[in-house]
Amino acid sequence: MATLYHYPLCPFSRKVRLLLRERNIDPDLIVEAYWQRRREFLKTNPSGEVPVLIMKEEKICGHYAITEYLEENHESLLPKDNIARNEIRRIVDWFDNKFHYEVGKIILDERVQKRFLKVSKGGGLPRLERIRIAIHNLNYHMDYINTLIAERFWLTDDQISLADLTASAHISCLDYLGDIPWKKYPAVKDWYTRIKCRPSFRSLLMDQVMSIPPRGKYATLDF
């Protein structure tokens, strides 16, 4: 039995959900509004951040630690070849850090988190200039994905990897909000469609956030 504390529009939570379901692990999901810093949750993870995985009476906090735990204790999603592993880890780091801070975190903070915070704690209307900057940065990253898949079926090779699952977790949060310019990037759209069609992705397509319904064809496989 596994339990995952997560938030539906947290890319790191989505990444872990994909990694679990790719291994046929179907956790009980507990939605945690991490910005509230709920006292009982802080006892589970003093940082107050999601995801947190409870598995076999073990508590693993944070997506990096959970990824390593799953690699060590379940079927590995990394190839044996060191060069291939290093390339996968490089792209994982690109999305978990560069993409997140240049694009995802800005948009999610402005469009989602600020809705649920008091003005005294940073809530209120989204700052449109920050969103415009993030959207500008997004195009750079979409161009990079397009470059990666120009001669490959997936981001690093002809087989899906941790890099694809990580990238799609981040992209899917913005797709939920309708912020991906898919018409400009048909090859990237085809790549993302392939991932959306995987069984591991199904529960993500059913996500609903209070007062923020998914936009466009988020839940549609053929979009």
Backbone as numpy.savetxt, mean C-alpha at the origin, in Angstrom:
# Nx Ny Nz CAx CAy CAz Cx Cy Cz
-4.34 -18.94 13.44 -5.18 -17.75 13.44 -4.30 -16.51 13.44
-4.63 -15.56 12.59 -3.87 -14.32 12.48 -4.82 -13.13 12.61
-4.36 -12.08 13.25 -5.12 -10.84 13.38 -4.23 -9.70 12.93
-4.81 -8.81 12.10 -4.04 -7.68 11.59 -4.75 -6.38 11.94
-4.07 -5.53 12.71 -4.52 -4.17 12.93 -4.07 -3.36 11.71
-5.00 -2.68 11.06 -4.69 -2.00 9.82 -5.59 -0.79 9.65
-5.28 0.00 8.61 -6.21 1.04 8.18 -6.37 0.89 6.68
-7.60 0.94 6.16 -7.83 0.62 4.74 -7.01 1.43 3.76
-6.75 2.71 4.04 -5.98 3.54 3.13 -4.56 3.80 3.64
-4.04 2.86 4.38 -2.62 2.86 4.74 -1.90 1.94 3.77
-0.99 2.45 2.94 -0.33 1.59 1.95 0.47 0.46 2.58
1.03 0.69 3.77 1.82 -0.35 4.42 0.93 -1.47 4.95
-0.27 -1.11 5.40 -1.25 -2.12 5.79 -1.66 -2.95 4.57
-1.89 -2.27 3.47 -2.28 -2.97 2.23 -1.18 -3.91 1.76
0.03 -3.45 1.86 1.17 -4.29 1.47 1.16 -5.59 2.28
1.00 -5.47 3.58 1.01 -6.67 4.44 -0.18 -7.56 4.14
-1.34 -6.97 3.88 -2.51 -7.79 3.52 -2.23 -8.61 2.26
-1.59 -7.99 1.27 -1.25 -8.71 0.06 -0.25 -9.83 0.34
0.76 -9.54 1.15 1.78 -10.54 1.46 1.18 -11.73 2.20
0.24 -11.46 3.09 -0.42 -12.54 3.82 -1.25 -13.40 2.89
-2.06 -12.76 2.06 -2.97 -13.52 1.21 -2.25 -14.21 0.05
-1.11 -13.69 -0.36 -0.31 -14.41 -1.34 0.20 -15.72 -0.76
0.25 -15.80 0.57 0.67 -17.01 1.26 -0.55 -17.79 1.80
-1.73 -17.43 1.34 -2.98 -18.09 1.74 -3.24 -17.96 3.25
-2.84 -16.83 3.81 -3.14 -16.52 5.21 -4.23 -15.45 5.19
-5.37 -15.76 5.77 -6.52 -14.85 5.75 -6.75 -14.31 7.16
-6.19 -13.15 7.49 -6.26 -12.66 8.87 -7.61 -12.02 9.20
-7.93 -12.01 10.49 -9.02 -11.17 10.96 -8.53 -9.73 10.92
-9.32 -8.84 10.32 -8.90 -7.46 10.15 -9.57 -6.56 11.18
-8.76 -5.79 11.88 -9.26 -4.81 12.84 -8.84 -3.43 12.36
-9.81 -2.60 12.02 -9.51 -1.25 11.53 -9.07 -0.38 12.71
-7.93 0.26 12.55 -7.39 1.12 13.61 -7.13 2.51 13.03
-7.86 3.51 13.52 -7.62 4.90 13.13 -6.41 5.38 13.92
-5.23 5.14 13.38 -3.98 5.28 14.12 -3.72 6.69 14.62
-4.27 7.70 13.93 -4.03 9.09 14.35 -4.74 9.43 15.66
-5.69 8.59 16.07 -6.39 8.83 17.33 -5.55 8.44 18.53
-4.52 7.62 18.28 -3.62 7.17 19.35 -4.43 6.59 20.52
-5.27 5.65 20.18 -6.12 5.00 21.16 -5.28 4.29 22.23
-5.64 4.49 23.47 -4.83 4.00 24.58 -4.61 2.49 24.52
-5.66 1.74 24.23 -5.52 0.28 24.19 -4.61 -0.16 23.06
-4.67 0.56 21.92 -3.80 0.19 20.81 -2.35 0.54 21.12
-2.12 1.62 21.84 -0.75 1.99 22.21 -0.10 0.93 23.09
-0.93 0.18 23.81 -0.38 -0.93 24.58 0.09 -2.05 23.66
-0.57 -2.15 22.50 -0.18 -3.16 21.52 1.06 -2.72 20.75
1.08 -1.45 20.32 2.22 -0.90 19.61 2.46 0.53 20.10
3.47 0.75 20.94 3.71 2.08 21.53 3.91 3.18 20.49
4.31 2.84 19.25 4.46 3.87 18.22 3.11 4.38 17.74
2.06 3.61 17.98 0.72 3.99 17.54 0.48 3.83 16.05
1.36 3.12 15.36 1.27 2.98 13.91 0.78 1.60 13.51
0.17 1.54 12.35 -0.23 0.27 11.73 0.70 0.03 10.54
0.83 -1.25 10.15 0.12 -2.45 10.61 0.79 -3.11 11.81
-0.02 -3.91 12.53 0.47 -4.78 13.59 -0.15 -6.16 13.36
0.68 -7.17 13.31 0.23 -8.54 13.07 0.37 -9.35 14.34
-0.72 -10.00 14.73 -0.70 -10.96 15.85 -0.86 -12.34 15.23
0.14 -13.17 15.42 0.13 -14.48 14.78 0.80 -15.50 15.69
0.05 -16.56 16.00 0.57 -17.62 16.87 1.09 -17.03 18.18
0.33 -16.12 18.74 0.65 -15.46 20.01 1.91 -14.60 19.91
2.38 -14.35 18.68 3.50 -13.45 18.47 2.97 -12.12 17.95
3.58 -11.03 18.41 3.18 -9.69 17.99 4.31 -9.09 17.16
3.99 -8.70 15.92 4.99 -8.12 15.04 4.48 -6.75 14.61
5.25 -5.71 14.89 4.83 -4.33 14.64 5.60 -3.73 13.47
4.88 -3.15 12.54 5.50 -2.45 11.43 5.66 -3.32 10.19
5.53 -2.71 9.02 5.51 -3.50 7.79 6.86 -4.13 7.48
7.97 -3.48 7.83 9.28 -4.08 7.58 9.45 -5.34 8.41
9.14 -5.23 9.71 9.28 -6.38 10.59 8.35 -7.52 10.17
7.13 -7.18 9.75 6.18 -8.21 9.32 6.67 -8.89 8.04
7.19 -8.09 7.11 7.72 -8.66 5.87 8.84 -9.65 6.17
9.76 -9.29 7.05 10.86 -10.18 7.40 10.36 -11.42 8.13
9.39 -11.23 9.02 8.82 -12.36 9.75 8.22 -13.38 8.78
7.46 -12.89 7.81 6.83 -13.79 6.84 7.87 -14.48 5.97
8.92 -13.75 5.59 9.97 -14.36 4.79 10.69 -15.46 5.56
10.86 -15.28 6.86 11.60 -16.23 7.68 10.76 -17.43 8.09
9.45 -17.24 8.21 8.62 -18.29 8.79 7.61 -18.90 7.82
7.50 -18.34 6.62 6.57 -18.87 5.63 7.27 -18.88 4.28
6.55 -19.31 3.26 7.14 -19.38 1.93 7.71 -18.02 1.51
8.95 -18.02 1.06 9.61 -16.79 0.66 9.08 -16.30 -0.69
8.92 -14.99 -0.80 8.53 -14.38 -2.06 9.72 -13.76 -2.78
10.93 -14.00 -2.24 12.14 -13.47 -2.85 12.88 -14.58 -3.58
13.47 -14.29 -4.73 14.25 -15.30 -5.46 15.56 -15.61 -4.72
16.20 -16.70 -5.09 17.45 -17.08 -4.45 18.63 -16.27 -4.97
18.55 -15.82 -6.20 19.64 -15.06 -6.80 19.80 -13.70 -6.12
21.02 -13.41 -5.66 21.26 -12.18 -4.91 21.03 -10.92 -5.73
21.42 -10.95 -7.00 21.23 -9.76 -7.85 19.75 -9.45 -8.00
18.95 -10.49 -8.21 17.50 -10.30 -8.34 16.89 -9.83 -7.03
17.34 -10.38 -5.91 16.83 -9.97 -4.60 17.15 -8.50 -4.34
18.37 -8.10 -4.69 18.77 -6.71 -4.46 17.94 -5.74 -5.28
17.62 -6.12 -6.52 16.80 -5.26 -7.36 15.38 -5.14 -6.81
14.84 -6.25 -6.33 13.51 -6.21 -5.72 13.51 -5.30 -4.50
14.51 -5.46 -3.65 14.58 -4.64 -2.44 14.77 -3.16 -2.77
15.49 -2.87 -3.85 15.67 -1.48 -4.26 14.33 -0.85 -4.64
13.53 -1.58 -5.40 12.25 -1.04 -5.83 11.27 -0.97 -4.66
11.32 -1.95 -3.76 10.49 -1.88 -2.55 10.82 -0.61 -1.77
12.10 -0.34 -1.61 12.52 0.87 -0.89 12.07 2.13 -1.62
12.11 2.10 -2.95 11.66 3.25 -3.75 10.22 3.62 -3.39
9.34 2.63 -3.35 7.93 2.93 -3.09 7.65 3.17 -1.61
8.28 2.42 -0.74 8.03 2.61 0.70 8.59 3.92 1.23
9.55 4.49 0.53 10.16 5.73 1.00 9.97 6.87 -0.01
10.63 6.79 -1.14 10.59 7.90 -2.11 9.17 8.20 -2.57
8.45 7.19 -3.09 7.08 7.40 -3.55 6.18 7.85 -2.40
6.31 7.20 -1.26 5.44 7.51 -0.13 5.57 8.96 0.29
6.80 9.44 0.45 6.99 10.79 0.97 6.82 11.88 -0.09
7.05 11.54 -1.36 6.89 12.53 -2.41 5.47 12.62 -2.95
4.71 11.52 -2.75 3.36 11.47 -3.35 2.31 11.02 -2.34
2.38 9.75 -1.97 1.30 9.12 -1.23 0.96 9.78 0.09
1.96 10.02 0.91 1.70 10.58 2.24 1.07 11.96 2.14
1.53 12.76 1.18 0.97 14.10 1.02 -0.51 14.02 0.68
-0.85 13.21 -0.31 -2.25 13.11 -0.75 -3.12 12.50 0.34
-2.66 11.44 0.98 -3.46 10.79 2.01 -3.64 11.69 3.23
-2.61 12.43 3.60 -2.74 13.37 4.72 -3.77 14.44 4.41
-3.70 14.99 3.18 -4.57 16.11 2.83 -6.00 15.67 2.53
-6.16 14.56 1.82 -7.50 14.14 1.39 -8.21 13.27 2.42
-7.46 12.59 3.27 -8.08 11.63 4.18 -7.90 12.03 5.64
-6.68 12.03 6.10 -6.47 12.19 7.54 -7.00 13.51 8.07
-6.86 14.60 7.32 -7.31 15.91 7.80 -8.81 15.95 8.03
-9.55 15.08 7.35 -11.01 15.03 7.54 -11.38 14.60 8.95
-10.51 13.81 9.58 -10.86 13.20 10.85 -10.14 13.83 12.05
-9.35 14.87 11.78 -8.63 15.55 12.85 -9.31 16.86 13.21
-9.21 17.24 14.47 -9.67 18.56 14.87 -8.74 19.61 14.28
-9.27 20.82 14.05 -8.47 21.89 13.48 -7.24 22.17 14.34
-7.42 22.06 15.65 -6.30 22.32 16.58 -5.18 21.30 16.43
-5.49 20.15 15.80 -4.49 19.10 15.62 -4.13 18.89 14.15
-4.42 19.91 13.34 -4.00 19.85 11.94 -5.10 19.48 10.96
-6.34 19.37 11.45 -7.44 19.04 10.57 -7.93 20.24 9.79
-8.95 20.01 8.97 -9.51 21.10 8.19 -9.51 20.81 6.70
-9.59 21.85 5.89 -9.64 21.69 4.45 -8.28 21.27 3.90
-8.28 20.47 2.84 -7.00 20.08 2.22 -6.30 21.27 1.61
-4.98 21.26 1.68 -4.17 22.32 1.06 -3.92 21.93 -0.39
-4.59 22.62 -1.29 -4.58 22.25 -2.70 -3.20 22.36 -3.32
-2.40 23.31 -2.87 -1.06 23.47 -3.43 -0.20 22.23 -3.14
-0.33 21.68 -1.95 0.43 20.47 -1.62 -0.05 19.29 -2.47
-1.35 19.21 -2.71 -1.88 18.13 -3.56 -1.37 18.29 -4.98
-1.32 19.51 -5.49 -0.81 19.74 -6.85 0.65 19.31 -6.96
1.43 19.59 -5.95 2.83 19.17 -5.96 2.93 17.65 -5.99
2.11 17.00 -5.17 2.13 15.53 -5.11 1.71 14.92 -6.45
0.68 15.49 -7.08 0.23 14.98 -8.38 1.32 15.17 -9.43
2.02 16.31 -9.37 3.15 16.54 -10.27 4.22 15.45 -10.06
4.53 15.17 -8.81 5.51 14.12 -8.50 5.02 12.75 -8.95
3.73 12.52 -8.85 3.15 11.23 -9.24 3.48 10.89 -10.69
3.41 11.87 -11.56 3.68 11.62 -12.98 5.11 11.13 -13.19
6.04 11.65 -12.43 7.43 11.20 -12.50 7.52 9.72 -12.12
6.83 9.33 -11.08 6.87 7.94 -10.63 6.15 7.01 -11.60
5.06 7.48 -12.19 4.36 6.67 -13.18 5.26 6.45 -14.40
6.00 7.48 -14.79 6.96 7.32 -15.88 8.00 6.27 -15.54
8.41 6.24 -14.28 9.42 5.26 -13.86 8.86 3.84 -13.92
7.63 3.64 -13.46 7.01 2.32 -13.58 6.94 1.92 -15.04
6.57 2.86 -15.89 6.47 2.59 -17.32 7.81 2.13 -17.89
8.90 2.73 -17.42 10.24 2.34 -17.85 10.56 0.92 -17.40
10.20 0.59 -16.17 10.51 -0.73 -15.62 9.80 -1.85 -16.38
8.55 -1.61 -16.79 7.78 -2.67 -17.43 7.86 -2.63 -18.94
8.69 -1.75 -19.48 8.79 -1.63 -20.93 9.25 -2.93 -21.57
10.13 -3.66 -20.89 10.65 -4.91 -21.45 10.41 -6.09 -20.52
9.52 -5.92 -19.55 9.23 -6.98 -18.58 7.73 -7.10 -18.40
7.29 -8.26 -17.92 5.88 -8.45 -17.62 5.56 -7.87 -16.25
6.52 -7.97 -15.32 6.39 -7.40 -13.98 7.53 -6.41 -13.76
7.62 -5.84 -12.58 8.56 -4.74 -12.36 10.02 -5.17 -12.43
10.33 -6.38 -11.98 11.73 -6.78 -11.94 12.05 -7.98 -12.82
11.03 -8.72 -13.23 11.29 -9.95 -13.99 9.99 -10.36 -14.68
9.97 -11.61 -15.13 8.76 -12.14 -15.75 7.83 -12.80 -14.74
8.17 -12.72 -13.46 7.32 -13.25 -12.39 7.01 -12.15 -11.40
5.81 -12.18 -10.84 5.43 -11.19 -9.84 6.33 -11.34 -8.62
6.60 -10.22 -7.96 7.50 -10.26 -6.81 7.02 -9.30 -5.73
7.78 -9.26 -4.66 7.51 -8.33 -3.57 7.49 -6.89 -4.07
8.28 -6.59 -5.09 8.30 -5.24 -5.65 6.94 -4.86 -6.23
6.32 -5.75 -6.98 5.01 -5.47 -7.58 3.94 -5.30 -6.51
3.97 -6.16 -5.49 2.97 -6.09 -4.43 3.11 -4.80 -3.63
4.34 -4.40 -3.38 4.57 -3.15 -2.65 4.11 -1.95 -3.47
4.53 -1.91 -4.72 4.14 -0.78 -5.58 2.63 -0.69 -5.72
1.97 -1.81 -5.92 0.52 -1.79 -6.12 -0.22 -1.38 -4.85
0.34 -1.70 -3.68 -0.27 -1.27 -2.42 -0.32 0.25 -2.35
0.78 0.89 -2.72 0.83 2.36 -2.70 -0.07 2.95 -3.80
0.02 2.41 -4.99 -0.78 2.92 -6.11 -2.27 2.77 -5.82
-2.66 1.65 -5.20 -4.08 1.38 -4.98 -4.74 2.39 -4.06
-3.99 2.94 -3.09 -4.56 3.96 -2.21 -4.96 5.20 -3.02
-4.11 5.59 -3.95 -4.40 6.76 -4.78 -5.48 6.45 -5.81
-5.51 5.20 -6.27 -6.56 4.80 -7.19 -7.92 4.86 -6.50
-7.97 4.48 -5.23 -9.21 4.58 -4.45 -9.73 6.02 -4.46
-8.81 6.99 -4.38 -9.19 8.40 -4.33 -9.38 9.01 -5.71
-9.10 8.22 -6.75 -9.29 8.70 -8.11 -8.19 9.61 -8.61
-6.99 9.47 -8.07 -5.91 10.39 -8.40 -4.90 9.85 -9.41
-5.14 8.67 -9.99 -4.20 8.12 -10.95 -4.66 8.46 -12.38
-3.82 9.12 -13.17 -4.18 9.46 -14.57 -3.96 8.28 -15.50
-4.82 7.28 -15.41 -4.60 6.03 -16.13 -4.52 6.21 -17.65
-5.26 7.15 -18.21 -5.27 7.32 -19.66 -3.89 7.70 -20.20
-3.09 8.35 -19.38 -1.75 8.74 -19.80 -0.76 7.58 -19.76
-1.13 6.51 -19.04 -0.17 5.43 -18.81 -0.83 4.07 -19.06
-1.16 3.75 -20.29 -1.86 2.48 -20.58 -1.05 1.24 -20.20
0.27 1.28 -20.36 1.09 0.11 -20.01 1.08 -0.11 -18.50
1.14 0.97 -17.74 1.08 0.86 -16.27 -0.30 0.36 -15.85
-1.32 0.82 -16.54 -2.69 0.35 -16.28 -2.79 -1.15 -16.49
-2.18 -1.68 -17.55 -2.21 -3.12 -17.81 -1.49 -3.88 -16.69
-0.36 -3.35 -16.25 0.38 -3.97 -15.12 -0.49 -4.01 -13.87
-1.12 -2.88 -13.56 -1.94 -2.80 -12.36 -3.17 -3.70 -12.47
-3.73 -3.82 -13.66 -4.88 -4.70 -13.87 -4.51 -6.15 -13.57
-3.32 -6.55 -13.99 -2.87 -7.92 -13.71 -2.83 -8.19 -12.21
-2.40 -7.21 -11.44 -2.34 -7.39 -9.99 -3.74 -7.35 -9.38
-4.60 -6.45 -9.88 -5.97 -6.37 -9.37 -6.72 -7.69 -9.55
-6.36 -8.44 -10.56 -7.06 -9.69 -10.86 -6.59 -10.86 -9.98
-5.56 -10.66 -9.19 -5.08 -11.74 -8.34 -6.01 -11.93 -7.15
-6.21 -13.17 -6.70 -7.09 -13.41 -5.54 -6.68 -12.62 -4.30
-5.39 -12.39 -4.12 -4.91 -11.68 -2.94 -5.40 -10.23 -2.89
-5.81 -9.69 -4.03 -6.20 -8.29 -4.12 -7.69 -8.07 -3.86
-8.45 -9.15 -3.82 -9.91 -9.00 -3.78 -10.41 -8.23 -2.58
-9.86 -8.50 -1.40 -10.37 -7.82 -0.21 -10.06 -6.33 -0.25
-8.97 -5.93 -0.91 -8.65 -4.52 -1.02 -9.69 -3.80 -1.86
-10.22 -4.49 -2.87 -11.21 -3.88 -3.74 -12.56 -3.68 -3.04
-12.75 -4.35 -1.92 -14.00 -4.21 -1.17 -13.88 -3.18 -0.05
-12.72 -2.57 0.12 -12.53 -1.60 1.19 -13.46 -0.40 1.03
-13.94 0.08 2.17 -14.76 1.28 2.22 -14.28 2.12 3.40
-14.09 3.40 3.18 -13.70 4.32 4.23 -14.87 5.25 4.51
-15.20 5.43 5.77 -16.33 6.27 6.17 -16.24 7.66 5.55
-17.30 8.05 4.85 -17.47 9.36 4.22 -16.54 9.57 3.01
-15.76 8.55 2.65 -14.89 8.66 1.47 -15.09 7.42 0.61
-16.10 7.40 -0.23 -16.32 6.23 -1.09 -15.26 6.15 -2.19
-14.97 4.95 -2.69 -14.01 4.82 -3.79 -14.52 5.53 -5.03
-13.60 6.11 -5.78 -13.98 6.86 -6.96 -13.71 6.08 -8.24
-14.40 6.48 -9.29 -14.17 5.90 -10.59 -14.43 4.41 -10.62
-13.52 3.67 -11.25 -13.66 2.24 -11.42 -12.69 1.49 -10.52
-12.51 2.01 -9.31 -11.56 1.40 -8.38 -11.77 -0.10 -8.21
-13.03 -0.51 -8.01 -13.33 -1.91 -7.72 -13.55 -2.75 -8.98
-13.41 -2.14 -10.15 -13.65 -2.84 -11.41 -12.36 -3.42 -11.95
-12.37 -4.71 -12.28 -11.16 -5.33 -12.81 -10.86 -4.85 -14.23
-11.89 -4.74 -15.04 -11.73 -4.28 -16.42 -12.04 -2.80 -16.45
-11.03 -1.96 -16.26 -11.26 -0.51 -16.18 -10.50 0.24 -17.24
